Amino acid sequence: MLDRHLRPWIDRPLDAAAHRLCRTGLTANAVTVGGFLLGLGAMAALALQAYAVAAVLIAANRVADGLDGAVARAQGGGTDFGGFLDIVLDFIVYAGVVFAFAVGQPQAALAAAFLIFSYIASGASFLAYAIVAAKRGQVTTARGPKALYFIGGLAEGSETALFMLAICVFPDAFVVLAWAFGAVCWLTAAGRIRWAWLAFAAPAADPP
């Protein structure tokens, strides 16, 4: 929901940083992997209940997630593998952060399990829509140039980042936050299913 509104504010500093990184020879995939390693560090910190450290690492992971695309653009455009790697590692971090929190606070395991269950619904609706949209030749740049078709929803990358930071700042509120954000993920999945029905119910037109 917030992604398309934040892009005008974040693209310029990300692009400026990307051009400086390009001069060092760093590739977009290296930034993606580096960001993932930061995410793994955040998971370890959450499991140890080092919430301030986890918050810093999550914030750095999210910056890297925006920066890898900017680096790819600065280097003349990303590759399909780069887009694939980016989305796969993002989903691992999203679920891994929740799992790691439950490792540190086992009493929150039920809420964590519900949220990961909800992530599956939201993520599957996102990826399935992208597959069918690509099959039909549909493209969108509403959230900037992407390797995949990015359909919107109530719970997008910005909202997920805010949730991850919120559980670090307010760890005692994790159960409430997890159930609430899980519900938002289900609403997002339901909305995407409705959009898919409206967009894809008719057979795809044969190519000329």
N, C-alpha and C positions, 0 to 999 in steps of 0.2 A: 504493500500500500504506500509506503514511504519512499521506495527506491527511486521512482521516476521524479519525485519532487526534490530529492537530495542530489541528484546527478549534477544539476547546474552549479551546485556549491562545491562539489568534491572533484569534478573532472579537471578543473584547471590546476589545482595544486598537485593532483596525481600525475597529470601529464608533465608538469614541470619536473617533478621528482623522477619520472620515468626517463626523461631525456638525459638527466644527469647519470642515472644508473646505466643507461645504454653506453655511455662513454667509458664505463669500466669493463664492458664486455659481458655483463650479466644478462642472461636470457630470461624470457618470461617464464619458462618452465622451472628455472632455478629459483625464481621468486616464489612460484607456486609451492615448490617443495620446501623452501625455507619457511614459508608461512605455515605449512603443514607441521613442520617440526616445532614451531612455536605453539601450535595447537596441541601437539602431544605434550609439550611442557606444561601447558595449562591443565591438561587432564591429570598429570602427575600432581600438580599443585592442589587441585581440587580433591584428589584422593587423600592428600595429606592435610586437608582443611586449611591450606595456605591461601586464603581467598584473595588477599590483596595482590599476591604474586600472580594468581590465576587471572585476575582482572586485567593486569598489565599485559600478560601474554595473550589473552583473548583479544584485547584491543589491537595489539601488534599483528596478530593473525588476520584480523579483519582489514587492517590497512594493507597488508600484503595481498589479500584477496582482491582488493581494488587495484593495487599497483601492478599485478601481473598482467592484467588486461591492458593497462596503459603502456607498459613496456612492449607488449606485443604490437600495439598500434604504432608505437614509435619506431619499431623495427620493421614496419611495412605490413603488418597484419599477422594475426595469430594462425596457428595450425589447428586442424581438427583434433589432433592428439592433445594439444594444449588445452583446448576447450573441454575435452573428455577428462583430462587429468584434474583440471580445476574443479569441475562439478563433483567428481568422485571424492576427492579429498575434502571438499566442503561438507559433503554429507557425512563422511566419517567423523569430522570434527564436531558437527552438530550433535550427532548421536553420542559420540565419545565423551563430550562434556557432560551430558546428562548422566551417562553411565558412571563416569568418574565421580560425580557428585554423590551418587548413591553408594559408591565404594566407601567414601569418607563418612557418609551418614546412612547406614543401612536401614534405618527407620523410615527413610524417604523412598525406599525401593519401589513401593506400589505406585506412587506418583510419578517416579522416574520411568517405570515400565509403561504407564499410560501415555506419557509424553512421547516416548520412543515409538509406541504404537501409533500415535497421532502423526509423528513425523513420517512414518511409512505411508500413511494416507495422503498427506500433503505432497511428499516427494514423488510418489507414484503418479499422482494426478499431474504434477508438473512435467515429469519426464515423458509420460504417455502422450500428453498434449503436444510436447515438443516433437515427438516422433511422427505423429500424424500430421502436424503442421508442416514439417520438413517434407514429408511424402507429397503433400499438396502444393509445395512450393511457396508456402507463406513465410513472410519475414516481418520483423518488427524491430525498430530501433528506439522504442519508447524508453527503454532502460539502458540506452547506449548500445554500441555494437557488441553483439554476443555471438559465441559459437553455436549456441542453441537458441531456439525460439523461447523467449522468456515470457510466459503468461503471468499476469499479476495475481493479486489476491490479498487477503487481510494479513497473512503471515508471509513476508518475503525475507530477503536477506537482512534488511535493516532491522526489522522487528525481531528476528532471531538473534542478531547481535545484541540488541538492547536487552532481550531476555537473558542471554548468557552473562552480560555484565550485571544485570539486576540480581541474579542469584549469587554473584560474588559479593555484591555490596550488602545484600540482605539475605544471607544464607539461611537464617531462621524462618524466612518466608517461602522457602523453596517449594514446599508442598502446595501452598495456595497458588503460587506463581505457575507451577508445573501444570496443575489441573486447569487453570485459567488459560494458559497459552496452548495447552493441548486442545481445549475447546475451540480456540481460534483457528488452530490448524485444521480441525474437522470442518469448520465453516468455510475455510479456504478450499479444502478438497471438494466440498459440496458445490461451491460456486464454480470451480473449474469444470466439474462434471456437467453442470448446467450449460456453461459456455461451450463445452465440447459438443453437447447435444445440439445446440443452436448452430454451431459452425460445421459439424461433421455429419449430421444426420443424413443429409442428402449424399448420394454417391459422388465421388470425385469425378470431375469432368475428364474425359479422355483427352490426351494431348493432341494438338492439331497435327 
